């Protein structure tokens, strides 16, 4: 279950509680409850896979303390498909633990959708206007925003205005007349010498209000270069897939992360399981990140989305690189269900890395 799907599940639980008369809230007259409720990894003191503050949102209109609202919502949520348990913490946070059996469904979904995993029709029929100066960073940012909005079914129209000066604008991002005016801090120098891929990464990785760093560091093939780590991780997933084909076995998702460890697994099997769980969470979070390009009930795209996407890809790459050596059999070891499941997970990660880079306008080579 992805965060977007979990958000819908929570909202459905709220509606069931209202329809059953357990919660006296007029959802139609509640502007603070959008089409998607917020779900995120739990903070300090939290438990489970995700947490939501929906009970705190509903407390005032329901005329009840947040803790009581959480207690009312819990039974409507705990029996939903894909949810194993729900725990209430703090003033009324609902901490949700997912059914681990949903992991295989998630991996299969990514394998089926490939690099288009996370695409939706959430913004179908909506058109957003971006006013862009004749500045290389603003142009690249507008292009990536257009790609991400299109992945959610929307469309972006770009209008150009005068170029920006080398001095920082008073407001790097501003909104006027219903149009998003893109004014990121311009690059200190022309990034063309870096080549198209490294140049785009250099311009998109920092937040729009941060000055991009244009240097040859974006070209070096070492761990200190985030772009190299992302592209290397993708290339390694493809190499592992080719090696598995040579050994005669294909990907097959496991029913749970734990099922990827055989009874005679090595001593670091617990570490592998933790890594697999982390990878599943990052895969599940990808659609939420793409759908957040236009926040719930907002009228304009969020210019920080491409930067967040680069950081998401770096975290995913850093998580999968130490996992890949566990995918292939070692020595005289025969390919097992665990190897097929790990290969499926590696292929899924590779698909998300390729799809994410594509939305940034960056190539994802199979060989590096």
N, C-alpha and C positions, 0 to 999 in steps of 0.2 A: 504494500500500500504506500503510495507516494504522499507527501505532505498535502498536495492539492486534493487528493482523494480523501485523506483523513480530515481535512478542513470541511469537505462536503458532508462526511459522516457525522462530524460534530454538529454541524448546522441541522442535519436531519434529526439528530437526537434532540436538539432544542425544540424543533417543530413538533416532534412526537410528544415531548413533555407539555407543550402548550396545548396541543390537540386533546391530550388526556386530561387536561384540567389541573395538572400538577404544578404548572407555572403560569401565573397570571400576567402575561406580557403581550402587548399588541405589537407583533413583529412588523406589521406594515407601517406602523407609526413610529418605528424605532430607527432613526437614521444612523445610529451608531453601530448597528449590526449589519455589516455589508454582506454581499453574496458569499464571501469567503471569510471564515473566522481565522484568527491567527493561531498557527501551531508552529512550535519551534522546539529544538532540543532543550530539555529542562535545565534550568540554571542551578546555582549552588543550593543544595538541600533538596533538589528535586529527584525524581526517580523515573525509571522507564525510558522509553524511546523519544517521546514528545510530550510537551505540556501546552495547555491552552488556558488563557485567562478569560474565557467566555463567561464564566460565572461572575467575575468582577464586572464585566460589561453589562450584565443583565441585572445586577443587584438593585440599582436605583430604580429602573422602570418596574421591576418586580416587587419593590417595596420590602425586600428581604435582605438579610446579611449575605455577603458573597458565599460564606461557608454553607449556609442553608441552601442556596441556589445550586452549589456544587453537589450537595447531597441529593438534591432532587434530580439533577441531570445524570448522575453516575449510573443508576440502573438502566437508563435509556441508552447509555453509551456502551456499557460493559458487555452487552450481548450482541453488539453489532458485528457483522462479519469482518474478520481480519484483526479483531482486537482481543487480546488475551486477558488483560486486567486494566483497571483504572483505579488510581489511588489519589486521594485528596491531600494536598499539602499546603502549608502556609495559610493565608487568609481565604483560600478557595481555588487554588490552582488545581486543574485536573491533569494528573500525570498518567499518560497512556502507554501501556506496554503492548506492542504489536505481536500478533501470532507469527512465530518464526516460520511457520509453514508457508507464509506469503512470499518468502524470499525467492522461491523457485518461480513463482508467477511473475515477480518483478524482473528477474533475469530473462525469462522467456519473452516477456514483453519488450525488453530492450533489444534482444536478439531479433525479434520480429520487425520492430520499427527501425532498427539500425540508427544511423546518424540523425534521423528525424524523431527519435525518442524525445518526448517533452513538448512536441508540437501540439497545438490545440486550435480550436475555433473560438476561443474565449473572446477575442476582439473582432470577430467576424462582422463585417459591415461598418466598422469604425475607421475613420480617416483622421490622421493627426498631421498638423502642419508644423514643420520645423523651419525657423528662419536662421540661416547659416551664413556667417561671414566668409569671405574668400580667404580662408586660413586652412592650412593642411590638417591641423589637428581637429578643427571643427568639422571639416569634410569627412575625415575618417570616422569620427564619433557619430556623425549623422548616418553614415553608411551602415555602421554596425547596429545602431538603434533601429534603422529601417529593416535590417535582416531579422532582428529579434522580434520586432513587432509583427513582421510578416509570418514568423513561425507560429504566432498566436492568432493568425487569421486576419490581422489588421493591415493597414496600408499607411505609408508615410509620404507626404508631399513635401519636398524640399524647396524652399525659396532662398535666394541669395541676397545678401546685402553687402555693404562696404566691408573691406578687409579690416582686421584688427591691427593695432599697433603693437610694437614689441613690449610696451609697458603693460602691466597687469590691469585688466578692466576692474572697475569698482565692484562689479558683481559678475563673477565668472559664469553664473547661470542665472538668467532672469526670465520672467514671464510677462508678456504684454499682449493685450487684446485677444486673449484666448489662444495665442500662438506661443509655442515654446521657442525662445530665442537661445540658441546654443552659443555660449561665449566661454569655452574652457580656456584655461591659461595656455597661451600659445607655446609651442616648442621654442627653446632658446636658439636652435639652429635647424637648418634643413635636414630632415632625417633620411632623405633619398639615398644617401650613400650606404645606408644599412641594408638596402634591399627591401622589397615590398613586405615580406613577412615580419622581419625584425622591426621595421619602421612602424608597422601597424601595432605590434605588441608594445613598443616603446611609448606610443601615443595613447593606447587604450588601457594599459595596466594601471597607471596612476589614476586616482579619482580626478574628475574634471577640474576641481579647484586646486589640484597639486601640479607643480611644474614637472613636465616629463624630463627624463634624463636621456639625452641622445649621446650614446657612446658605443664603442666597439664591444663593450661588455655584453651587449645583446647578441653578439655573434659567436662568442666563445662556446665550445662544447665542453662544459663542465657544470658541476652541481650548483655553482653560484648563479647560474643563468636560469631563471624560471622558465623562459620559453624553451630552452633546450630540454629541461626536465620533462615538460609536457609532451613535446614532440618525441623525445626519446622513449617515454613511457608508451606512447601510442605505437611507435615502431616495434618496441619489444613485444607488445601484445600480438602484433601481426606475425612476428618471428616465431613466437611460441605456438601460434595457430599453425603455421607452416610445418614446424617441427613435429607437432602432434599428428598432422596428416601423414607425414613420413613414417610415423610409428604406427599408423593404422587406427587411430581413434579420433572421435569427433566430440564436440561439446554436448553435454546433456545436463541441464540444471538439476541441482539437488533439491530435495524436499525441504531442507533446512540447512543453515550453516553448519550445524553439528554433524550432519550426515556426510560432509566432505572429509571427515577424518575416519580412517579405517581403524579397526580394533588394534592392528599392529602398527599404527601410525607412530612416527618418531616422537621424541620427548617434547618437541616444540609445537605439538598439535594444538594445545590451548592457545598459543600465540597466534597460530594460523586462524583459529576460529574467531578470535578477537578481530583480526585483520579483515576477515570476510564480513563480519558484522559491520565494521566501519565502512567497508566498500559498499555494502548494500544500503546503508544509510545515505551515503553520498550519492549513489545512483538514484535513490528515491527522492532526494532533494532537488535533483536537476530540473524536473518540470516546475517546481515551485519557483525556482530562480528565474526561469524564462517567463513564467506567467506574471512575475512581479514587475515586468518592464513597464506596465501601467498599473500602479497600485489600485486596490479595490476602491471603487467610487471616485477615482481620480480622472482627470480629463486630459492629461498629458503624459507622455512617456517619461520615465525616470532616467536622466542622463547618466546616472551612476551604474546602470545595469551592465554595460560592457566591462567596466572595471571589476565589478563583483563576479562576473563570469570568468575573467582571467584568474582571479584568486581561487574560485571554485575548482577550476581545472588544475591549478597547481597543487591544491590539497589532494585532489583525486589521484594525480600522477604520483605524488609522494607516498600515497597509501598503497598504490598497486605495485610500485617497483620492487619493494622487498617481498611481496606476495608471489611474484612471477616464478622464482626458482622452485616453488612448491608444486607447480602445475604439471611438469613432466616427470615421468618415472626416472628413478636413479639406478644406475648399475643394471643388475639383472631383474629389477622390479618390473612387474607386468602392469600395463594400464588398468586402472580400476575405476569404479564408480566415483571415487573421490577425485581422481585425476580428470575425469570427464566433467565433473561439477565445477572444479576449479578452472578448467579451460573455458567453460561457459561463462563464468564470472569474469575471467580475463577478457574474453571477447566482448562482453557487455561494456566493460570499462573502456575498451578501445573504441567502441562505437560512440560512446558519450564524448570521449576526448576528441574524436574526429568531428563529431557534430558541433561541439562547442567551438573548436577552432574555425570551422566553416562559418559560423555566425559572426566570428570576428574578422572574417575575410582572410584567414591564414591557412596555408596548406598544411595537411597532415600526411607526411610521406610514410609509406610502408617500410622503407629502408632508410636508415640514418647512419 
